[in-house]
C-alpha cells in the first residue's frame, strides 16, 4: 500500500482520539466514544509514537484542532516515519487493514430503511441493529 495513503488512513483513524491518546482526557472516554474502533486507534498510536516527531505533530494537532495544516503536518510526519521504517510500515498496514466495522443502529421506536453497506479489506463486520418497535427494510450488505 502507498505510504501516503497509509499515513492518510492513520490520521483519519487517530484524529478523534488524539486528546485521549495524548493523555488529555480519560481513556474510558475514548472507549465510550469509539467502541470497537478505539482499540485499533490505540494500537496504532502505540506503534507510531515510537517516533518522537509523530508525537509532537499530534500534540500540535490537538492544540489547534480546527487548523487543517496541523492535520496535514501530522500526516506528513506519519508518512516520513513509515518511509524510514519498513517494520513500522508493515505493522501500521496490518492494523489499518485488519478489520472493517460498519454499523447502523436504531433504538426505541425507530426505523431503518434503504441502507447499503459496502466493505472491502480485512475481516468485515456489518451490522444493522433495530430494537423495540423498530422496522427494518431494504438493507443490503455487500462484501467487495
C-alpha positions as CSV (number, residue, x, y, z in Angstrom):
1,X,0.0,0.0,0.0
2,X,1.2,3.5,-0.8
3,X,2.9,5.3,2.2
4,X,0.9,8.5,1.8
5,X,-2.4,6.5,1.7
6,X,-1.3,4.7,4.9
7,X,-0.5,8.0,6.6
8,X,-3.8,9.5,5.5
9,X,-5.7,6.5,6.9
10,X,-3.7,6.7,10.1
11,X,-4.6,10.3,10.6
12,X,-8.3,9.6,9.9
13,X,-8.3,6.8,12.5
14,X,-6.4,8.7,15.1
15,X,-7.9,12.2,14.8
16,X,-11.0,11.6,17.0
17,X,-8.9,10.1,19.7
18,X,-5.8,12.3,19.8
19,X,-6.7,14.1,23.0
20,X,-7.4,10.8,24.7
21,X,-4.2,9.1,23.4
22,X,-2.1,12.1,24.4
23,X,-3.5,11.8,28.0
24,X,-5.6,14.9,27.7
25,X,-8.7,13.0,28.6
26,X,-9.5,9.8,30.4
27,X,-9.1,6.5,28.5
28,X,-12.6,5.5,29.4
29,X,-13.9,8.4,27.3
30,X,-12.1,7.0,24.3
31,X,-13.6,3.6,24.8
32,X,-17.1,5.0,25.1
33,X,-16.7,7.3,22.1
34,X,-15.2,4.7,19.8
35,X,-16.1,1.3,20.9
36,X,-14.5,-1.2,18.6
37,X,-12.6,1.4,16.7
38,X,-10.8,2.8,19.8
39,X,-8.6,-0.3,20.3
40,X,-7.1,-0.3,16.8
41,X,-6.6,3.5,17.2
42,X,-4.8,2.9,20.5
43,X,-2.6,0.1,18.9
44,X,-1.8,2.4,16.0
45,X,-0.9,5.2,18.4
46,X,1.5,3.0,20.4
47,X,3.3,2.0,17.2
48,X,3.5,5.5,15.7
49,X,4.6,7.3,18.8
50,X,7.8,5.4,19.0
51,X,8.8,8.3,16.7
52,X,9.0,11.5,18.7
53,X,8.3,13.7,15.6
54,X,4.9,12.0,15.2
55,X,4.0,12.6,18.9
56,X,5.0,16.3,18.6
57,X,2.9,16.7,15.4
58,X,0.0,15.0,17.2
59,X,0.3,17.4,20.1
60,X,0.2,20.4,17.7
61,X,-2.9,18.9,16.0
62,X,-4.7,18.6,19.4
63,X,-3.6,22.2,20.4
64,X,-5.1,23.6,17.2
65,X,-7.9,21.1,16.2
66,X,-9.6,23.5,13.7
67,X,-6.3,24.0,11.8
68,X,-6.2,21.7,8.8
69,X,-2.5,22.5,8.4
70,X,-1.8,20.7,11.7
71,X,-3.7,17.6,10.5
72,X,-1.6,17.7,7.3
73,X,1.6,18.1,9.3
74,X,0.7,15.0,11.3
75,X,0.0,13.1,8.1
76,X,3.4,14.2,6.7
77,X,5.2,13.1,9.9
78,X,3.5,9.7,9.8
79,X,4.4,9.3,6.2
80,X,8.0,10.2,6.9
81,X,8.1,7.6,9.8
82,X,6.6,5.0,7.5
83,X,9.1,5.8,4.8
84,X,12.0,5.4,7.1
85,X,10.9,2.3,9.0
86,X,9.7,-0.7,6.9
87,X,8.8,-2.7,10.0
88,X,6.6,0.1,11.3
89,X,5.0,0.4,7.8
90,X,4.1,-3.3,7.9
91,X,2.7,-3.0,11.4
92,X,0.6,0.1,10.5
93,X,-0.7,-1.6,7.4
94,X,-1.8,-4.6,9.4
95,X,-3.6,-2.5,11.9
96,X,-5.4,-0.4,9.3
97,X,-6.4,-3.3,7.2
98,X,-7.3,-5.7,10.0
99,X,-11.0,-5.1,10.4
100,X,-13.8,-3.3,8.7
101,X,-16.8,-2.5,11.0
102,X,-20.0,-0.9,9.8
103,X,-23.0,-0.4,12.0
104,X,-26.4,1.1,11.6
105,X,-28.4,1.2,14.8
106,X,-31.9,2.2,15.5
107,X,-33.2,2.3,19.1
108,X,-36.6,2.8,20.8
109,X,-39.4,3.3,18.2
110,X,-37.0,3.9,15.4
111,X,-37.0,2.6,11.8
112,X,-34.3,1.7,9.3
113,X,-34.9,1.8,5.5
114,X,-32.8,1.6,2.4
115,X,-29.4,1.1,3.9
116,X,-26.5,-0.2,1.8
117,X,-23.2,-1.2,3.4
118,X,-20.2,-2.0,1.2
119,X,-16.9,-3.1,2.7
120,X,-13.6,-4.2,1.3
121,X,-10.4,-5.2,3.1
122,X,-9.7,-7.4,6.1
123,X,-12.2,-9.2,8.2
124,X,-15.6,-7.5,7.8
125,X,-18.4,-7.0,10.3
126,X,-21.5,-5.3,9.1
127,X,-24.5,-4.9,11.4
128,X,-27.9,-3.5,11.3
129,X,-29.5,-3.4,14.8
130,X,-33.1,-2.5,15.4
131,X,-34.7,-2.6,18.9
132,X,-38.1,-2.1,20.5
133,X,-40.8,-1.1,18.0
134,X,-38.4,-0.6,15.0
135,X,-38.8,-1.7,11.4
136,X,-36.0,-2.7,9.0
137,X,-36.4,-2.6,5.2
138,X,-34.3,-2.6,2.2
139,X,-30.9,-3.4,3.8
140,X,-28.1,-4.6,1.5
141,X,-24.7,-5.7,2.9
142,X,-22.0,-6.2,0.3
143,X,-18.5,-7.6,0.8
144,X,-16.3,-6.4,-2.1
